[in-house]
Every structure is written in C-alpha cells, then in structure tokens.
C-alpha cells in the first residue's frame, strides 16, 4: 500500500497525561532505555546503550541548536504580542545565513494576538547587552495563510540575529508540556553537542547523551558523526487528515558535508540518534539517487518532496555506494563542501530504509508522523513496544525515556 493511503487512526494509542514527562530527570542519563531487538523487548538504564549497539555501529547525531524563538513585545497600551520565529524569509539561502544577518531581517513568524496588532504599528523592546541598551523593533510586512512576515531591525546593528534571539527570546519548549519555559530549560532543552543554531524544537533523542557516554561509545569502537537538520515547529503538527495524502509534511533545512558522506560510505551499520538524523540520512541517500540518474541536476531540484521517493525513486535504486559516490562527485563538480537545502521526506510504513540500520529515539505522540516513522522501521511491533513502556513506568515525549530500535 502506498503510504498516501495510510489512515492515521491506525497509529494511535492512549497516552495518560501523567506519563508525559513535563520536566527532565536530574541527570541526562538517568532515563530508562527500552531496547527493541528483532522482536525482543527489554528495559535498561540509558548508559547500557553502549552494550546493546551492533559491533562497530556508527552513531549519527543532529547537532542543531535550539534558538530562543519565543519573543514577547509589550504594546504602549500594556498588551502583549507574542511572536514565534519559525524560519527565514525565502530571500535567505539557509538558516545559517539568516542567523548571521546584522541590523535587520525578514522572518516568518506565528503571531499571538495578531488582531491587536494594528496596521502600521511598530513593536519595540529594549534589552541590555554588555552594559549597552539594545533596541529591537518589529513591523508586520505581510500576512500569509500560515504565518506572518515580520521585519525585525535593531541597534546596535553590529549584532547578529542569533544574538538578538538569545538576548530577548524564550526557549520554545513544546506546547504539550503545558508550562512556561524555566531557567533550567535553557540547558536541558539542548543537547550537549548542539552547535549549529537554527532549530525551534530540540532533537530530543540526543538529550540523554553526556560527554561521558559519548566517550564510552568511542572507546567501545563506535564512531560518532554529526549532521544538521534544523527542526521546525511542524514537528509538533498533528495529523488531522483521515489519510496521509491530505497531510502536508513540514520541510526543514539539512546540512551535511563531504567528510560525513565519505564516512558513511565506509560504514555497514549506521544508527541515527533521533528521527531528524534519520530523515537527514535517508534524504541524503535519495539526493544521491537523483544525482546518479541526473548528473546535471540543479541544487534546488535536489530538494526532497514529500512523496517523490514512493512515486519515482524506489524502482530506480542503484544502492548505497553508487548513490553516495554520485552525490560526492556532483558536489565536487559544483565546488561544494557542504550540502544545504530542504527536505520534506516522509518516512512511513511502506518505506525501504537505505542507510539506517536502527534508531535511537524517544516515545512520540499518538497520531504523529514520528510514530509513522517508528512503524516504518519495526512494523506493527511499535504497539507492543509502546504498551511495554506504558506497563513499565515509561516517561513519554521530549523529556521522556529513550528507546533503541534494532529491527
């Protein structure tokens, strides 16, 4: 069956409210690890992941860093307008470029209280930075069906937009936590290896890892690699359509360099940490398939659309070595060391995995595309795994427990 015809009603379960982990545990690696291995399910503490990985398996982490995307402005009348910075305007090549903009920027935002923001009204906020007053101004440029285009400007103009967000923004913890961000979230809603600024949601599978666990992995013979997928707010978007063909998958920026592609070529066992790492790796593979069949393809045409793997490429699959080598050769011809572009790929039952042999991930919301991805990897056993976690004090969602899936 084509994944377009999947009914999301078949991918739900009852998640009691008290099983949602509203706060992280005291230590990152205190969580449970639920291991699914060829149909067998067991429960460990997270540090035991080192013992359960296949020999010499490479772990691939998403090193995107969450930005303080929730921005509060107070009107002269006292009312609050809340902006949620989603992603850059199309005029910017990628998120990194936008984050480095100085002086002004146009950004796609959600606006809370938009009906109170009258035409022509500018919002302003002052914050302190190194003993200097920073003035940030926001003006509404355009209203779209799914967002607003906001023009931000600030003085001193020498500051980058990433610094502005850090100075005035709040950490955008998920809405299902049903609380406001607290000081502790500034640290705990980031992975310890986060470095590339741009996500509005954390790649939460990585929240369990500590420097000590990463060191233990390397000592045990597991190489570590890093890719970037800047997580968008669409990761929380519930599937409201009856069938998946009526659901639009969110598009997100990925960033992968040639050294990583070359490392992937040398590995038989690749385990992504998180659904975002998995979507990045599988997207990169299919981009390689495109360059294999179309050596003159443009960068924009490499972007992965939601259904094109199923509609076009599954029957034109040259294999890992041919696809990745074709992509590397294409990048060299283009003079590119890094591949930065969008993917909208959806991984759902019916998908055939090309690079990934397993997955480290948390427990996801009912009726979500993330649950479809888990089901694509381990089939109907996702129900057994989730029920096992519910029966064994599992903590769910972003700050919850981890699982290692080895089909």
C-alpha positions as CSV (number, residue, x, y, z in Angstrom):
1,X,0.0,0.0,0.0
2,X,1.2,3.5,-0.9
3,X,1.8,5.5,2.3
4,X,-0.6,8.1,0.9
5,X,-3.4,5.8,1.8
6,X,-2.4,5.2,5.4
7,X,-5.1,6.1,7.9
8,X,-3.7,7.9,10.9
9,X,-6.4,6.3,13.0
10,X,-4.4,3.1,12.9
11,X,-1.4,4.8,14.5
12,X,-2.8,6.0,17.8
13,X,-2.6,4.8,21.4
14,X,-3.9,6.1,24.8
15,X,-1.3,8.3,26.4
16,X,-2.2,9.1,30.0
17,X,-1.5,12.6,31.0
18,X,0.7,11.6,33.9
19,X,3.0,9.7,31.5
20,X,4.1,12.9,29.8
21,X,7.4,13.9,31.2
22,X,6.9,17.6,31.9
23,X,10.5,18.1,33.3
24,X,13.8,16.3,32.7
25,X,15.2,13.9,35.3
26,X,18.0,15.3,37.5
27,X,20.7,13.8,35.2
28,X,20.6,13.4,31.5
29,X,21.5,9.7,31.6
30,X,19.0,8.8,34.4
31,X,16.3,7.8,31.9
32,X,15.3,4.3,31.0
33,X,16.3,2.7,27.7
34,X,13.8,0.4,26.2
35,X,15.6,-1.9,23.8
36,X,13.8,-3.5,20.9
37,X,15.9,-6.1,19.1
38,X,14.5,-8.4,16.5
39,X,11.2,-8.6,18.2
40,X,12.5,-8.9,21.8
41,X,11.9,-6.0,24.2
42,X,13.9,-5.3,27.4
43,X,14.5,-2.4,29.8
44,X,17.8,-0.9,30.9
45,X,19.2,2.4,32.2
46,X,20.3,4.6,29.4
47,X,24.1,4.1,29.8
48,X,23.6,0.5,28.8
49,X,23.2,1.6,25.2
50,X,26.9,1.0,24.8
51,X,26.4,-2.7,25.3
52,X,23.4,-3.1,23.1
53,X,24.6,-1.5,19.9
54,X,25.8,-3.7,17.0
55,X,29.6,-4.1,16.8
56,X,31.3,-1.0,15.3
57,X,28.0,0.7,14.6
58,X,28.3,4.4,13.8
59,X,26.1,6.8,15.6
60,X,24.9,9.9,13.8
61,X,23.8,12.9,15.8
62,X,21.9,16.0,14.8
63,X,24.0,18.9,16.1
64,X,21.4,21.6,15.6
65,X,21.0,24.1,18.4
66,X,17.6,25.4,19.6
67,X,17.1,29.2,19.3
68,X,15.1,31.2,21.8
69,X,12.3,31.6,19.3
70,X,9.5,32.9,21.5
71,X,9.6,36.7,21.5
72,X,7.3,38.9,23.7
73,X,6.7,42.5,22.9
74,X,4.6,44.9,25.0
75,X,2.4,47.5,23.3
76,X,2.3,51.0,24.6
77,X,-1.2,50.2,26.0
78,X,0.3,47.3,28.0
79,X,-1.0,44.4,25.9
80,X,1.4,41.6,25.0
81,X,2.1,40.5,21.4
82,X,3.9,37.1,21.2
83,X,5.9,36.2,18.1
84,X,7.2,32.8,17.4
85,X,10.1,32.9,14.9
86,X,9.6,29.9,12.6
87,X,12.2,30.2,9.7
88,X,13.8,32.8,7.5
89,X,12.0,34.5,4.5
90,X,12.7,32.8,1.2
91,X,15.2,35.5,0.2
92,X,17.8,33.9,2.5
93,X,19.7,30.9,1.3
94,X,19.5,29.0,4.5
95,X,19.1,29.3,8.3
96,X,22.8,29.9,9.0
97,X,22.9,32.8,6.6
98,X,19.8,34.3,8.3
99,X,21.2,33.8,11.8
100,X,24.3,35.8,10.8
101,X,22.3,38.7,9.5
102,X,23.1,42.0,11.2
103,X,20.9,45.1,11.6
104,X,17.7,43.7,10.1
105,X,16.0,40.7,8.8
106,X,12.6,39.4,7.5
107,X,11.4,36.3,9.2
108,X,8.4,34.0,9.1
109,X,6.6,34.1,12.4
110,X,3.4,33.0,14.2
111,X,1.8,35.9,16.0
112,X,-0.2,35.5,19.2
113,X,-2.7,38.4,19.5
114,X,-2.3,39.4,15.8
115,X,-5.8,41.0,15.8
116,X,-4.5,43.5,18.4
117,X,-1.6,44.5,16.2
118,X,-3.0,47.3,14.1
119,X,-1.6,48.2,10.7
120,X,1.4,50.4,10.8
121,X,2.1,49.8,14.5
122,X,5.7,49.0,15.3
123,X,6.6,46.9,18.4
124,X,9.7,47.7,20.3
125,X,11.7,46.2,23.1
126,X,14.8,47.2,25.0
127,X,17.3,44.7,26.5
128,X,20.7,45.1,28.0
129,X,23.9,43.6,26.4
130,X,27.4,44.2,27.9
131,X,26.3,47.5,29.5
132,X,24.7,48.7,26.3
133,X,21.0,49.2,25.5
134,X,19.8,47.2,22.5
135,X,16.6,48.3,20.8
136,X,14.7,45.8,18.8
137,X,11.8,46.8,16.5
138,X,9.2,44.5,14.8
139,X,6.9,45.6,12.0
140,X,4.4,43.4,10.2
141,X,5.2,43.2,6.5
142,X,2.8,40.6,5.2
143,X,0.0,38.3,6.3
144,X,0.1,34.8,4.8
145,X,-2.2,31.8,5.2
146,X,0.1,30.0,7.6
147,X,2.3,32.8,9.0
148,X,3.3,36.4,9.1
149,X,6.3,38.0,7.5
150,X,7.9,40.2,10.2
151,X,10.6,42.8,9.6
152,X,13.0,43.0,12.6
153,X,15.5,45.7,13.0
154,X,17.8,46.5,15.8
155,X,20.6,48.8,17.1
156,X,23.5,48.4,17.6
157,X,23.3,47.0,14.0
158,X,26.5,45.0,14.5
159,X,24.7,42.3,16.5
160,X,23.7,39.1,14.6
161,X,20.1,37.9,14.6
162,X,21.1,34.9,16.5
163,X,22.4,37.2,19.3
164,X,19.1,39.2,19.2
165,X,17.1,36.0,19.7
166,X,19.4,34.9,22.6
167,X,19.0,38.3,24.3
168,X,15.3,38.7,24.1
169,X,13.8,35.3,23.4
170,X,12.5,32.5,25.5
171,X,13.2,28.8,25.0
172,X,10.4,27.3,22.9
173,X,9.6,24.2,24.9
174,X,6.8,22.0,23.4
175,X,3.2,23.0,23.9
176,X,2.3,19.6,25.3
177,X,4.5,20.3,28.4
178,X,1.7,22.8,29.4
179,X,4.0,25.1,31.3
180,X,6.2,28.1,30.7
181,X,9.9,27.8,30.0
182,X,12.1,27.9,33.1
183,X,15.8,28.7,33.6
184,X,16.7,25.1,33.6
185,X,15.3,24.6,30.1
186,X,18.0,26.8,28.7
187,X,20.5,24.0,29.4
188,X,18.4,20.8,29.4
189,X,16.4,21.5,26.2
190,X,19.7,21.5,24.4
191,X,21.9,18.5,23.6
192,X,25.4,18.7,25.0
193,X,26.8,18.7,21.4
194,X,24.5,21.4,20.0
195,X,26.5,23.8,17.8
196,X,24.6,24.9,14.7
197,X,22.0,27.5,15.6
198,X,18.6,27.2,13.9
199,X,16.0,24.8,15.5
200,X,12.8,25.8,17.1
201,X,12.5,22.4,18.8
202,X,15.2,20.1,20.2
203,X,16.3,16.9,18.6
204,X,15.2,15.2,21.8
205,X,16.7,11.7,21.3
206,X,20.0,13.3,21.9
207,X,19.1,14.9,25.3
208,X,20.1,11.7,27.1
209,X,23.7,11.7,25.9
210,X,26.5,13.0,28.1
211,X,30.2,13.6,27.2
212,X,31.0,10.5,29.3
213,X,28.6,8.3,27.3
214,X,29.9,9.6,24.0
215,X,33.5,8.9,25.2
216,X,32.4,5.4,26.2
217,X,30.9,4.8,22.8
218,X,34.1,5.8,21.1
219,X,36.2,3.6,23.4
220,X,33.9,0.7,22.5
221,X,34.6,1.1,18.8
222,X,31.6,3.2,17.8
223,X,32.5,6.2,15.6
224,X,30.4,9.3,16.0
225,X,29.3,11.6,13.2
226,X,27.3,14.8,13.1
227,X,24.7,16.1,10.6
228,X,22.4,19.1,10.9
229,X,18.7,19.3,10.4
230,X,17.1,22.4,11.8
231,X,13.9,21.2,13.4
232,X,10.8,23.3,12.6
233,X,7.6,23.8,14.5
234,X,6.0,21.4,12.1
235,X,7.4,18.6,14.1
236,X,4.6,19.1,16.6
237,X,1.9,19.4,13.9
238,X,-0.7,16.7,14.4
239,X,-2.1,14.7,11.5
240,X,-5.7,15.9,11.2
241,X,-6.5,14.4,7.8
242,X,-8.1,11.0,7.7
243,X,-5.5,9.7,5.3
244,X,-1.9,10.8,4.8
245,X,-2.4,12.0,1.3
246,X,-4.2,15.1,2.7
247,X,-1.4,15.9,5.2
248,X,1.4,18.3,4.2
249,X,4.7,17.3,5.7
250,X,6.8,20.1,7.0
251,X,10.0,21.0,5.1
252,X,13.3,21.5,7.1
253,X,16.8,22.5,6.3
254,X,19.6,19.9,6.3
255,X,23.3,20.5,6.3
256,X,25.8,17.7,5.5
257,X,29.4,18.0,4.4
258,X,31.6,15.8,2.2
259,X,33.6,14.4,5.0
260,X,30.4,12.9,6.6
261,X,29.3,11.4,3.3
262,X,32.7,9.8,2.9
263,X,32.5,8.4,6.4
264,X,29.0,7.0,5.7
265,X,30.4,5.2,2.7
266,X,32.8,3.2,4.9
267,X,30.1,2.0,7.4
268,X,27.8,-1.0,7.2
269,X,26.0,-0.3,10.4
270,X,24.6,3.2,10.8
271,X,22.4,4.1,13.7
272,X,20.9,7.7,13.7
273,X,20.2,9.3,17.0
274,X,16.7,10.7,16.6
275,X,14.1,10.9,13.8
276,X,15.7,14.1,12.5
277,X,19.1,12.4,12.0
278,X,17.3,9.5,10.3
279,X,15.3,11.9,7.9
280,X,18.6,13.6,7.1
281,X,20.5,10.4,6.3
282,X,17.7,8.9,4.2
283,X,17.2,12.2,2.4
284,X,20.9,12.4,1.5
285,X,20.7,8.9,0.1
286,X,17.8,9.8,-2.3
287,X,19.6,13.0,-3.2
288,X,22.4,10.8,-4.3
289,X,20.0,8.7,-6.3
290,X,18.9,11.8,-8.1
291,X,22.5,12.8,-9.0
292,X,23.1,9.2,-10.2
293,X,20.3,9.4,-12.7
294,X,20.5,13.1,-13.4
295,X,24.2,14.3,-13.2
296,X,23.3,17.8,-14.4
297,X,20.6,18.3,-11.7
298,X,20.3,21.7,-10.0
299,X,20.7,22.3,-6.3
300,X,17.1,23.3,-6.0
301,X,15.9,20.2,-7.8
302,X,17.8,18.1,-5.3
303,X,15.3,19.1,-2.5
304,X,13.2,16.1,-1.4
305,X,9.5,16.4,-1.8
306,X,7.0,14.6,0.4
307,X,6.1,11.6,-1.8
308,X,8.7,11.5,-4.5
309,X,10.6,8.6,-3.1
310,X,7.5,6.4,-3.3
311,X,6.3,7.8,-6.6
312,X,9.6,8.0,-8.5
313,X,12.8,6.6,-7.0
314,X,12.0,3.3,-5.2
315,X,12.2,1.5,-8.6
316,X,15.4,3.3,-9.7
317,X,17.6,2.5,-6.7
318,X,21.3,1.9,-7.5
319,X,22.4,1.1,-4.0
320,X,24.3,2.9,-1.2
321,X,27.8,3.0,-2.8
322,X,26.6,4.2,-6.2
323,X,24.2,6.9,-4.7
324,X,26.7,8.4,-2.2
325,X,29.5,8.4,-4.7
326,X,27.3,10.1,-7.3
327,X,26.4,12.8,-4.8
328,X,30.0,13.3,-3.8
329,X,31.0,13.7,-7.5
330,X,28.1,16.1,-8.1
331,X,29.2,18.2,-5.1
332,X,32.8,18.3,-6.4
333,X,31.6,19.4,-9.8
334,X,29.6,22.2,-8.1
335,X,32.5,23.2,-5.9
336,X,30.5,22.4,-2.7
337,X,31.9,21.2,0.6
338,X,28.5,21.3,2.2
339,X,25.0,20.4,1.0
340,X,22.5,22.8,2.5
341,X,18.9,22.5,1.3
342,X,15.4,21.5,2.4
343,X,13.8,18.1,2.8
344,X,10.2,17.3,3.0
345,X,10.6,13.5,3.0
346,X,8.0,11.5,4.9
347,X,9.1,8.1,6.3
348,X,6.0,5.9,6.8
349,X,5.1,2.2,6.5
350,X,6.0,1.1,3.0
351,X,9.3,2.9,3.1
352,X,12.5,0.9,2.5
353,X,15.5,2.1,4.6
354,X,18.7,2.6,2.6
355,X,21.3,3.8,5.1
356,X,19.9,3.4,8.6
357,X,20.0,0.0,10.4
358,X,18.3,1.1,13.6
359,X,17.3,4.2,15.6
360,X,17.7,5.8,19.0
361,X,14.6,7.8,19.7
362,X,12.1,8.9,22.4
363,X,8.4,7.9,22.7
364,X,6.2,10.0,20.4
365,X,2.7,11.5,20.4
366,X,-0.2,9.5,19.1
367,X,-1.3,10.4,15.5
368,X,2.0,11.8,14.6
369,X,4.4,11.4,11.6
370,X,7.1,10.5,14.1
371,X,5.1,7.4,15.1
372,X,4.7,6.5,11.4
373,X,8.5,6.6,11.1
374,X,8.9,4.2,14.0
375,X,6.3,1.9,12.5
376,X,8.1,2.0,9.2
377,X,11.2,0.7,11.0
378,X,9.7,-2.0,13.3
379,X,6.3,-2.6,11.8
380,X,3.3,-3.4,14.0
381,X,5.6,-4.2,16.9
382,X,5.5,-0.4,17.6
383,X,2.3,-1.2,19.5
384,X,4.0,-3.9,21.6
385,X,6.9,-1.6,22.4
386,X,4.7,1.4,23.4
387,X,2.5,-0.8,25.6
388,X,5.6,-2.3,27.2
389,X,6.8,1.2,28.0
390,X,3.4,2.1,29.4
391,X,3.4,-1.0,31.6
392,X,7.0,-0.3,32.9
393,X,6.8,3.2,34.1
394,X,7.9,4.7,30.8
395,X,8.1,8.5,30.6
396,X,6.9,9.9,27.2
397,X,7.7,12.7,24.8
398,X,10.5,15.3,24.7
399,X,11.8,14.9,28.3
400,X,10.9,11.3,28.5
401,X,12.7,7.9,28.2
402,X,14.7,6.6,25.3
403,X,14.4,3.6,23.1
404,X,17.0,1.7,20.9
405,X,15.3,0.1,17.9
406,X,17.2,-2.7,16.1
407,X,14.9,-4.5,13.7
